[in-house]
Amino acid sequence: MTPCAEEFQVLSDTLYHWSFYHPAVKCEMGCTALKLSSGWVVIDPVPLRESAWKELLALAPLRAILLTNGNHVRDAATLHKDHPVPIVTAPETRRDISELKPDVALLPGELLYGIAAIAIPGATPGETAFFSDTGVMVLGDAVIHTSPEKGFEFLPDKYCTDAKQNRASLRKLLEFNFHTLTFAHGAPVTTKAKEKLTTLLDS
């Protein structure tokens, strides 16, 4: 049986998150859902219990699936089959996951549904952060938050294309006014997120 998240966490009226521990990859896998005026935008989707999905879709329709990198296809194919909405990736990621036939290649700085794409070179190929004008920054692999005791951590060097460049690239995020960070791996941070990321980058 495929593992899945049993329920979602409501972080605000427009921000939902769900996650579960995946024994095969030995880490927490999380998904962010932003409720915009046109409907839900789901980023790095992981499986969610069917009844919870129905609850979400009763609030608003699904409008798009965004992927932060080519390693985060996750449940996108299944979700797209049931809900044929656009799959959005960076151009590099689009090439890596050609079997999914992504619909939109979002360039750095471009906006989609009010969400800005921010390239993070040095992490995984095509790594992209997404910023919502609601004050939410969504991260893929560049930074993880799997241990509350350790706090934020950079993606381990062995998984980076260039670890030094990854750290430098992350400073671009500080140009944006965000108060919340969500992660593809780890628990969201909803208070002083920008200050905490600044501390990591200055360490």
C-alpha positions as CSV (number, residue, x, y, z in Angstrom):
1,M,0.0,0.0,0.0
2,T,1.3,3.4,-1.0
3,P,1.9,5.6,2.1
4,C,0.0,8.9,2.2
5,A,-0.8,11.8,4.5
6,E,-3.9,11.2,6.5
7,E,-4.9,14.8,6.9
8,F,-3.9,18.3,6.0
9,Q,-2.7,21.1,8.3
10,V,-4.5,24.5,8.0
11,L,-1.8,27.2,8.4
12,S,-4.1,30.1,7.3
13,D,-7.2,30.6,5.2
14,T,-5.1,30.4,2.0
15,L,-2.2,28.1,3.1
16,Y,-2.5,24.3,3.7
17,H,0.2,21.8,4.2
18,W,0.4,18.0,4.5
19,S,3.2,15.5,5.0
20,F,4.2,12.0,6.0
21,Y,7.3,10.0,6.7
22,H,8.2,7.9,3.7
23,P,10.2,4.7,4.8
24,A,11.6,4.1,1.4
25,V,13.4,7.5,1.2
26,K,13.8,7.7,5.0
27,C,12.6,11.3,5.4
28,E,9.5,13.5,5.7
29,M,7.8,14.4,2.5
30,G,5.6,17.5,2.4
31,C,3.3,19.4,0.1
32,T,2.1,23.0,0.1
33,A,-1.3,24.1,-1.2
34,L,-2.1,27.8,-1.8
35,K,-5.7,28.8,-2.2
36,L,-5.8,31.7,-4.6
37,S,-8.8,33.5,-6.0
38,S,-9.0,31.0,-9.0
39,G,-8.5,27.9,-6.9
40,W,-5.8,25.7,-5.4
41,V,-2.2,25.7,-6.6
42,V,-0.4,22.5,-5.2
43,I,3.4,22.5,-5.0
44,D,5.3,19.2,-4.9
45,P,2.2,17.0,-4.3
46,V,2.4,14.0,-2.1
47,P,-0.4,11.5,-1.7
48,L,-3.3,12.6,0.6
49,R,-6.1,10.5,1.9
50,E,-9.1,10.6,-0.6
51,S,-11.5,12.0,2.0
52,A,-9.1,14.9,2.8
53,W,-8.8,15.7,-0.9
54,K,-12.5,15.8,-1.3
55,E,-12.6,18.2,1.6
56,L,-10.1,20.5,-0.1
57,L,-11.8,20.4,-3.4
58,A,-15.1,21.3,-1.8
59,L,-13.5,24.6,-0.9
60,A,-12.0,25.4,-4.3
61,P,-11.1,23.7,-7.6
62,L,-7.5,22.6,-8.4
63,R,-5.9,25.0,-10.9
64,A,-2.2,24.0,-11.2
65,I,0.5,21.7,-10.0
66,L,4.0,23.2,-9.5
67,L,7.2,21.3,-9.0
68,T,10.3,22.8,-7.4
69,N,12.7,20.3,-9.1
70,G,12.8,17.1,-11.1
71,N,13.0,14.9,-8.0
72,H,9.6,16.0,-6.8
73,V,7.3,14.5,-9.4
74,R,5.9,12.5,-6.4
75,D,2.1,12.2,-6.9
76,A,1.9,14.7,-9.8
77,A,1.1,12.1,-12.5
78,T,-1.8,10.6,-10.5
79,L,-3.1,14.0,-9.5
80,H,-2.9,15.2,-13.1
81,K,-4.7,12.1,-14.4
82,D,-7.7,12.8,-12.1
83,H,-7.5,16.6,-12.5
84,P,-6.0,17.6,-15.9
85,V,-4.6,21.0,-14.8
86,P,-1.3,22.5,-16.0
87,I,1.9,21.1,-14.6
88,V,4.4,23.9,-14.1
89,T,8.2,23.6,-13.8
90,A,11.4,25.3,-14.5
91,P,12.7,24.8,-18.1
92,E,15.5,22.5,-16.8
93,T,13.1,20.4,-14.8
94,R,10.7,20.2,-17.8
95,R,13.4,18.4,-19.7
96,D,14.2,16.0,-16.8
97,I,10.6,14.9,-16.5
98,S,9.6,14.9,-20.1
99,E,7.5,11.7,-19.5
100,L,5.0,14.0,-17.5
101,K,4.8,16.4,-20.4
102,P,4.7,19.5,-18.3
103,D,2.5,22.2,-19.7
104,V,4.3,25.4,-18.6
105,A,8.0,26.2,-18.2
106,L,8.2,29.1,-15.7
107,L,11.2,31.3,-16.1
108,P,12.9,33.0,-13.1
109,G,11.0,36.2,-12.2
110,E,7.8,35.1,-14.1
111,L,4.5,35.2,-12.4
112,L,1.7,32.6,-12.5
113,Y,-1.5,33.1,-10.5
114,G,0.4,35.7,-8.5
115,I,3.2,33.3,-7.6
116,A,6.8,34.2,-8.6
117,A,9.5,31.7,-9.6
118,I,13.0,32.1,-8.1
119,A,15.8,30.1,-9.5
120,I,18.2,28.5,-6.9
121,P,21.2,27.3,-9.0
122,G,23.6,25.1,-7.1
123,A,21.0,22.9,-5.4
124,T,19.4,20.2,-7.6
125,P,19.0,20.8,-11.3
126,G,16.3,23.3,-12.0
127,E,15.7,24.0,-8.3
128,T,13.1,26.7,-8.0
129,A,11.5,28.5,-5.0
130,F,8.0,29.9,-5.3
131,F,6.9,33.1,-3.6
132,S,3.3,34.0,-3.0
133,D,2.3,37.6,-2.5
134,T,0.5,36.4,0.6
135,G,3.9,36.3,2.3
136,V,4.7,32.6,1.8
137,M,8.0,31.2,0.4
138,V,7.9,27.6,-0.7
139,L,11.2,25.7,-0.9
140,G,12.1,22.4,-2.5
141,D,15.4,20.8,-1.6
142,A,17.7,23.9,-1.2
143,V,16.8,24.1,2.5
144,I,15.3,21.3,4.6
145,H,13.6,21.4,8.0
146,T,13.3,17.7,9.1
147,S,14.6,18.1,12.6
148,P,13.1,20.8,15.0
149,E,16.2,20.4,17.2
150,K,18.6,21.2,14.3
151,G,16.4,23.9,12.7
152,F,16.9,24.8,9.1
153,E,19.6,23.0,7.2
154,F,21.2,23.4,3.8
155,L,20.7,20.5,1.4
156,P,23.7,18.2,2.1
157,D,26.6,18.9,-0.2
158,K,26.5,15.5,-1.8
159,Y,23.1,16.2,-3.3
160,C,24.0,19.7,-4.6
161,T,25.3,20.5,-8.0
162,D,27.4,23.2,-6.3
163,A,26.9,23.6,-2.5
164,K,28.6,27.0,-2.4
165,Q,26.5,28.3,-5.2
166,N,23.4,27.0,-3.5
167,R,24.1,29.0,-0.3
168,A,24.8,32.1,-2.4
169,S,21.6,31.7,-4.5
170,L,19.5,31.4,-1.4
171,R,20.3,35.0,-0.5
172,K,18.0,36.1,-3.3
173,L,15.1,35.0,-1.2
174,L,15.8,37.7,1.3
175,E,14.7,40.3,-1.3
176,F,11.2,39.1,-0.8
177,N,8.8,40.0,2.0
178,F,7.8,36.7,3.5
179,H,6.8,35.6,7.0
180,T,6.2,31.9,6.3
181,L,8.4,29.2,4.9
182,T,7.2,25.8,3.8
183,F,9.4,22.9,2.7
184,A,9.3,19.8,0.6
185,H,11.1,18.1,3.5
186,G,10.1,19.2,6.9
187,A,7.7,21.2,9.0
188,P,6.5,24.7,7.9
189,V,7.7,27.8,9.8
190,T,5.0,30.4,10.2
191,T,6.7,33.0,12.5
192,K,9.9,35.0,11.8
193,A,10.8,32.7,8.9
194,K,12.8,35.3,7.1
195,E,14.8,36.1,10.2
196,K,15.5,32.4,10.7
197,L,16.6,31.9,7.1
198,T,18.9,35.0,7.4
199,T,20.5,33.4,10.5
200,L,21.2,30.2,8.6
201,L,22.7,32.1,5.7
202,D,24.9,34.2,8.0
203,S,26.1,31.2,10.0
